[in-house]
Amino acid sequence: MAAADHAVQAPLMQEPESPRDSLDDLSSSFVSEDKQSSSPSAFIWALSIAAGISGILFGYDTGVISSTLVSIGDDLSHPLSTLDKSLITSATSLFALIASPLAGILADRLGRKYVVLIADLLFAVGALWQASTGSVTGMIIGRSVVGLAIGGASLVVPLYIAELAPSAFRGMLVTLSILFVTGGQVLAYVLGYVLAQRSHGWRWMVGLGATPAIIQLGLLLMLPETPRWLVKAGKEYLALDVLKKVYASDTDKAAEQVLRDIKREVLEEQATSKLVHSTSSCHDSWPSFTQFQHRAFNNFADSSNSIMYFSATIFSLLGFTSPILTSLSVAVTNFVCTLIALLIIDRIGRRAILLRSIPVMIGGLLLCSISYHFLGFPTREANFLEQIHSAVFSPWPTFIVVSLVLFVCGYAVGLGNIAWQQSELFPLSVRSLGSGLSTATNWGSNFLVGLTFLPMMEYLTPVWTFAVYALVCLVGWICVWRIYPETKGLGLEEMRGLLQDGWGVKESLNRPSTAHV
């Protein structure tokens, strides 16, 4: 046993390899891994689906609040004001913002699996609290508890799947969890349409959100911890057992090779941490920091997802007789386009998809702005209701629906899922913390948009509100073009070498597998 320990420690005494040599060596190992794997094993499919149930919870909450806001009436002692709606909606994003960095720390200390367990408990408590409350304050508290759950789950589930998935299928399997999110949104709109016809039906809408959480709690007993976390915790034998199940269709050599690469990264990071005050160490941390800044801004562009919170409200103001059913068209578009992303992300690549999909988002937002301009409606709800009859004979409300569907299509194919691939950009030593901070910026942006969307619509006018969102997306596209590297097919252990000397954009595009991107 001592000899084995000595063999593991030996690399710490050797001269460190150059970053480019490290990247080249790792590339050859992962190419051989990907050639051996033609499809994910049944084990990894089962794990991804079980973990993805958190996505259903996340998506259901997003969709159900849209239906709830137009169904709640005066059940909370008085009709909801614009401020009430903004606070109820944005409370979830605010507490998700608070929970994300804390979840990152807990994921390193307790493991990825146990953070999902805590999130499930919070989901159940928050859903039942909302269903039983009789005041706006109680609704905000329930939404805040759900926000804590979403903050933890939205960080850990993509991280959990990314650390388990083979590199060739990592994008697809992480996107699968986002597909569950969009499926949850569709489910919420369908149930919202059915239950909105009943007295106090909104209570059933929010209360049913506890069901997937309870189901996942039972499945957690069968979920293993990720091999990357197990190696950091000194449980290499357990990590190898998990890897053998992940690569069940291959020989044990693939699992053993990945384990060696994980151990190698852990040892290199331990050696680097001893040089934290050196110039080279500071230079090594800069790309990860700047990539985090990039993710922060693009998460702000991604926060346009908050518009979906208010889709039923928007369609209600436009005079549609069934705003929840109209919102279903947006949710179905989100689901279908996320399914497309799942099929193409590992074939086309993250960067290429973003560069092509963000312009579609911009086009949808500009079309929405133009449509509102020609619609000529005032922005206050009372004035909207006064002029509903004129809207019935105008084509512009239909154009607004089409523009939002176009926007959501571009969003779902690109930013809606690629933003959650964030864990692959961070080295193992800071992967949980970095992912937590990046997720926190996402929810901070969602909080800002959720809190300001209706006031902006009211005081800035819909024309300029959607024009501002289009401008944000344009700046996000420029950031992607300038500094976002292509990570298609790269193993998690390769990322450190890719970002060692800068942005890594040219290096990533010059790899044989991405030269055509």
Buried (B, 14 or more C-beta within 10 A) or exposed (E): EEEEEEEBEEBEEEEBBEBEEBBEBBBEBBBEBBEBBEEBBEBBBBBBBBBBBBBBBBBBBBBBBBBBBBBBEEBBEEEBEBEBBBBBBBBBBBBBBBBBBBBBEBBBEBBBBBBBBBBBBBBBBBBBBBBEBEEBEBBBBBBBBBBBBBBBBBBBBBBBBBBBBBBBBBBBBBBBBBBBBBBBBBBBBBBBBBBBEEEEBBBBBBBBBBBBBEBBBEBBEEBBBBBBBBBBBEBBEBBBBBBBBBBBBBEEEBBBBBBEBBBBBBBBBEBBEEEEEEEEEEEBBEBBEBBBEBBBBBBBBBBBBBBBBBBBBBBBBBBBEEBBBBBBBBBBBBBBBBBBBBEBBBEBBBBBBBBBBBBBBBBBBBBBBBBBBEBEBEBBBEEBEEBBEEBEEBEBBEBBBBBBBBBBBBBBBBBBBBBBBBBBBBBBBBBBBBBBBBBBBBBBBBBBBBBBBBBBBBEBBBBBBBBBBBEBBBEBBEBBEEBBBBBBBBBBBBBBBBBBBBBBBEBBBEBEBBEEB
